[in-house]
Amino acid sequence: TGYLNYEGYNHGITQFRDLAIYNGKHGAIALFEGSTGNVGIGTSSPTSLLHLAASTTARAQLRFDPTSAADPTSPNDGDVWYDGTVLKFRAGGTTRTINWT
């Protein structure tokens, strides 16, 4: 296990640095924007705290692995999870199921 501590100029106090991870063909894998705190996966210009590139026919935008699915023992408001059967989220201290037809 390792870590990366990237402070940029003046220990990040006055200027910020971005950290980009690309594949061998200069395709964006991930970008950590120092000035905004935004993180992009599959994009080099994230516009939100977590920005996932659009899904393609080859792969989903976000996948919840059903092989080890379980309800968290102490979920927090804003948590989203897949219990192996349905998608759930926590809001207002209540766990809710996302229904679709």
Secondary structure by P-SEA (a helix, b strand, c coil): cbbbbbbcccccccbbbbbbbbcccccccbbbbccccbbbccccccccccccccccccccccccccccccccccccccbbbbcccbbbbbcccbbbbbccc
